């Protein structure tokens, strides 16, 4: 096969098996309780996808119909994904953490004819919603698909062959921070455009391994899945428990790691806490980061080499070992990563590349990579993607990766896509002289005080969140005289601090403790120094709990629901203004 990639995702596993056959495609925990690993070759992946696709056809799924997947990230998700695409169907991924209202809305709006569920509990949730889902014909457990009555293999292969690049591959529902989620239609061509742009940037192939713990319901995880397997690499699935990810990385030994910033920041904070527990440890830590950065930039003076060798032995190599010792490309996005974390890991020999994208662009718009990286930015636009900044600062995007519109929502589509094909992202940003893009905020989150001052809340919020003791900061101030903030604590960091101070505090007790307030006040003061006077936080309240999906203050992708936060903590906000 000479083609760089398959024409559509419907024939993806056929293409990959012909190209990589006996190479390892997937690796996962064996499920036997012994903690071992099981591998799946590209040839075996093709066979499992074929069985899954044939089973879906046997269920009566027709080309172009929507099939929802309600499950955690695991190999069967991948089999189901490629199987339904081969059958000519359209994927509708649903987060297992989605509430009943969101689940019912997504399944009904997408008119899903079948739902493939993780387990009996998820299947029962869907069955309970059947009266609201007139299009639904089948609810099936994921692991049961392979054993169901199957259509002829020739029928599956013919369906896959007939899928065209302009056909929908998925309808992915956005997080819905301000209302019901909208279904983003993404075509096989949209996904292919991302692969065309990123394959030259992300080096990988047989022998490389990508560790995946991100939810496959999210477009980024799907993008990682496609890229890894298109290059002939190994996709290594986490064991199923987020709490075990850090300990599992050392055993999994990945070469590639896509992650949200929180994982990298956790490693940074743990090491810093350990250093601070020793006399003089904080100073030695800062010095190790300083000389490690000099070495990473090729500017290490010979006079510092003995200190670097000592740090390499006692710090840098141990941190690399925590990630398995083979990590050469780590990618992060979704939220800004703390600059101190980037510096720390770069000093240890681990480069992290920030990127930017959205569901409406098949997951990617710009990306830092080994050939072109600039800290503090989200990289240059990828090949084929045009980016310009509107007069009001909004980022506009155009290119073959931009979606054709929202499912059954022409009004929302018209608001997002203008007559010239530019996608209005809703994000605010800047392009520097070298074409690197920086994100400065969200257009719809703009705060206008009663004095008429326009404030981008994320600028000061992210500055406060650089403190290791802060989990979230939320700026309040729309139609108010000045900004105030609600702040939540980073539970693990506060617990470690309390132990060092000899204090016995739970999260609620810490929120009310004067010494903790002093820690947070320091973070607020430092953040205020980085923004203009109208954007500075005048008062803040430390909440005795963090924001959660269960409380309705975070979306399934952990984005903040600002309206829900303002409603839930209305009394605390009023108190900050003396109302």
C-alpha positions, 0 to 999 in steps of 0.5 A: 500500500503506497497511500499515506492514509486511507481515503476514509475511516471506514476502511481504516483497519483494512488499510492498517492491517495490510500495511502493519499486519503482525505489528502490535496495534493495541496493548491493554491490561489482561483483566485476569487480576494479575496485572499483566498486559495483552497485545492485539496485532493490526491483523487481529484488530481488523478481524475484531472490527469486522466482527463488530461491524457485521454484528451492527449490520445484523442488528439492522443498522443502515448506512448513514444511521447514528450509533451511540457509544456510551462507555469508558476508554478501552479496546472494545471502544476502538473495535466498536468505533471502527466497526460502526464506521465500516458499516457506514454508520455515524458515531455519536459518542456519549460521556459515561458521566453525562447526566440523565437530561444530557444523555436523553437530549443527545440520543434523541437529537441525534436520532440514534438507532442503537446504543452500545453500552459499557455494561448493564448499568449503562444499558439500564439507563438507556432503557429507562429513557426509551419513551423519549427515544422514538428512533432507538431500536437496539441497546446492546452491551459492548462486549456482547457485540462480537457474539451476536448474529452477524451479516456476511463479511462481503456486505460489510466490506462493500459498505465500507468501500462505498463511504465517501470523504464527504459523509459524516463520520461522527456527531460529537456533542459539545459540552454545553457550558451555557445550554444544551449541547450542539451536535458537531457533524464531522466528516471523514474528510474533516478527520483526514485533513487533520491527519494530513497536517499532523502526520509530518509533525508527530513522529511515530511508528512500529515500536512507539507506544501512545498511552491513552487515558483520555475519554474516547468520547472526546475528539482529541482522544479519537484524533490520537487513536487515528494518528497512532494507528495510522503510523503503525504505533501501539495504542496502550490503554490505561487500566481503567482507574484515573487514580492509577495513571501516574503509577501505571505510566512507569510500567507502560513506558510510553513514547507518546503521552497526550494529556490535560495539563493536570497530570503534568502539574501533579508530577511537578507539585508532588516533586516540589512538595517532597523537596520542601519537606527537606531542609534547604530542599526548595532552594536546591529544587529551584537551582536544579530547574535553573541549570536543567533549563540551561542544559536543555537550551544548550547553554550549560556553563562548564562550571555548572556541569557537576551540579547538573550531573548530580541533579541528573542522578537525583532528580531528572532521571527519576522524573523521566522514570516516572513517565516510563523513561522513554517519553519523547513527545508529550502533548497537552491542551484544553487549558493553559499549563502552568509555565513553572510546570513546563520549565520543570519538565523541560529541565528534566528532559521532557518537552511538552507541546501545547496545542489548540483546537475545538470539536468544530475543527476535528480537534486541532487548529494549531500545535507546537511541535519539535520543529517549531515551538514557542512557550506561552503560545499554542503553536502555529496553525497546522497545514491547510488551516487558515487563521485570522484575528477579527477586529474584536479579537475573535479567532477565525478559522477556515480550512478542510478540517472545519465542520459542515455544521451542527446536526439539525440546527441551521440557526446555530450553524449560521452563527458559527460559519459565515458566508466566506467559510470562516468559523467563528470560534468564540475564542479571543487570541493574538498572532505574533509576528512569527505566526504563533497563536496565543489564546487570551480568553472567551468572547462570550465570557467577557465581563462588563462591569457597571462602570462599563469596563470590559474584562476577560476573566480567564486572564486573571483566573489562570494567573491565580491558578498558577498557585499550586494551592489553588484548583479553580478561580472564578471571576465574578463582576458582570454588571457589578462595580468591580471583580471578585472571585470564588476560589477552590483549593487543590486538595492534595497540595493543601493536605501536604502543606497541612502535614508539613505545618503539623495541622489536621485539616479537612478541605472545609477546615482549610478553607476557613483557616487564616494560614490557608487564606494567606496562601491564597491571598499571595496568589491573588496578589501576584495575579493582580500584578499581571493584569490591568487595574479594572481586572484586579480581584478586590475580594475573594471567597475560598469555597469549602468544596471544589467544582464537580460534574456531579454538582453541575458546576463542571461539564463532562469535559471539566469545563466550567459552567459559569452560570451554574457556579453563580447560581449555586454560590449566589449568597457567597457572591452577594456577601463579597459585595456586601449585599 
